Amino acid sequence: MTNAVRQAEHHFAKGHTGQSMQQMHDFLDKVHKAASKRDISDNARSTLEPQMDALLQSFTDVFPEV
Protein backbone atom coordinates (compact mmCIF):
# COMPACT_ATOMS: atom_id res chain seq x y z
CA MET A 1 0.00 0.00 0.00
CA THR A 2 2.82 2.38 0.79
CA ASN A 3 4.21 1.94 -2.70
CA ALA A 4 0.92 2.98 -4.30
CA VAL A 5 0.97 6.21 -2.29
CA ARG A 6 4.61 6.87 -3.23
CA GLN A 7 3.83 6.23 -6.88
CA ALA A 8 0.85 8.60 -6.72
CA GLU A 9 3.07 11.31 -5.27
CA HIS A 10 5.77 10.64 -7.88
CA HIS A 11 3.34 10.87 -10.80
CA PHE A 12 1.75 14.01 -9.38
CA ALA A 13 5.16 15.68 -9.02
CA LYS A 14 5.82 14.93 -12.69
CA GLY A 15 2.47 16.45 -13.68
CA HIS A 16 0.87 13.11 -14.54
CA THR A 17 -2.40 13.61 -12.68
CA GLY A 18 -4.22 10.76 -14.41
CA GLN A 19 -1.55 8.26 -13.42
CA SER A 20 -1.47 9.72 -9.93
CA MET A 21 -5.22 9.24 -9.57
CA GLN A 22 -4.91 5.65 -10.83
CA GLN A 23 -2.37 4.94 -8.10
CA MET A 24 -4.77 6.38 -5.53
CA HIS A 25 -7.51 4.08 -6.81
CA ASP A 26 -5.04 1.18 -6.61
CA PHE A 27 -4.37 2.14 -2.98
CA LEU A 28 -8.08 2.01 -2.19
CA ASP A 29 -8.37 -1.39 -3.89
CA LYS A 30 -5.52 -2.67 -1.74
CA VAL A 31 -7.17 -1.29 1.41
CA HIS A 32 -10.41 -3.10 0.49
CA LYS A 33 -8.59 -6.37 -0.19
CA ALA A 34 -6.52 -6.11 2.98
CA ALA A 35 -9.64 -5.41 5.04
CA SER A 36 -11.48 -8.39 3.58
CA LYS A 37 -8.52 -10.63 4.47
CA ARG A 38 -8.25 -8.99 7.89
CA ASP A 39 -4.71 -7.79 7.09
CA ILE A 40 -5.57 -4.34 8.39
CA SER A 41 -7.87 -3.33 11.21
CA ASP A 42 -11.34 -1.91 10.73
CA ASN A 43 -10.07 1.25 12.38
CA ALA A 44 -7.26 1.60 9.83
CA ARG A 45 -9.66 1.00 6.95
CA SER A 46 -12.22 3.46 8.31
CA THR A 47 -9.46 6.08 8.62
CA LEU A 48 -7.72 5.51 5.29
CA GLU A 49 -10.73 5.20 2.99
CA PRO A 50 -12.35 8.59 3.68
CA GLN A 51 -9.00 10.37 3.53
CA MET A 52 -8.16 8.90 0.13
CA ASP A 53 -11.71 9.47 -1.11
CA ALA A 54 -11.42 13.13 -0.10
CA LEU A 55 -8.06 13.43 -1.86
CA LEU A 56 -9.48 11.87 -5.01
CA GLN A 57 -12.46 14.23 -4.86
CA SER A 58 -10.14 17.22 -4.56
CA PHE A 59 -8.23 16.01 -7.62
CA THR A 60 -11.49 15.69 -9.53
CA ASP A 61 -12.47 19.22 -8.50
CA VAL A 62 -9.11 20.66 -9.62
CA PHE A 63 -8.52 18.43 -12.66
CA PRO A 64 -12.03 17.68 -14.02
CA GLU A 65 -10.67 16.53 -17.38
CA VAL A 66 -8.77 13.61 -15.81
C-alpha positions in Angstrom: 0.0 0.0 0.0 2.8 2.4 0.8 4.2 1.9 -2.7 0.9 3.0 -4.3 1.0 6.2 -2.3 4.6 6.9 -3.2 3.8 6.2 -6.9 0.8 8.6 -6.7 3.1 11.3 -5.3 5.8 10.6 -7.9 3.3 10.9 -10.8 1.7 14.0 -9.4 5.2 15.7 -9.0 5.8 14.9 -12.7 2.5 16.5 -13.7 0.9 13.1 -14.5 -2.4 13.6 -12.7 -4.2 10.8 -14.4 -1.6 8.3 -13.4 -1.5 9.7 -9.9 -5.2 9.2 -9.6 -4.9 5.7 -10.8 -2.4 4.9 -8.1 -4.8 6.4 -5.5 -7.5 4.1 -6.8 -5.0 1.2 -6.6 -4.4 2.1 -3.0 -8.1 2.0 -2.2 -8.4 -1.4 -3.9 -5.5 -2.7 -1.7 -7.2 -1.3 1.4 -10.4 -3.1 0.5 -8.6 -6.4 -0.2 -6.5 -6.1 3.0 -9.6 -5.4 5.0 -11.5 -8.4 3.6 -8.5 -10.6 4.5 -8.3 -9.0 7.9 -4.7 -7.8 7.1 -5.6 -4.3 8.4 -7.9 -3.3 11.2 -11.3 -1.9 10.7 -10.1 1.2 12.4 -7.3 1.6 9.8 -9.7 1.0 7.0 -12.2 3.5 8.3 -9.5 6.1 8.6 -7.7 5.5 5.3 -10.7 5.2 3.0 -12.4 8.6 3.7 -9.0 10.4 3.5 -8.2 8.9 0.1 -11.7 9.5 -1.1 -11.4 13.1 -0.1 -8.1 13.4 -1.9 -9.5 11.9 -5.0 -12.5 14.2 -4.9 -10.1 17.2 -4.6 -8.2 16.0 -7.6 -11.5 15.7 -9.5 -12.5 19.2 -8.5 -9.1 20.7 -9.6 -8.5 18.4 -12.7 -12.0 17.7 -14.0 -10.7 16.5 -17.4 -8.8 13.6 -15.8 
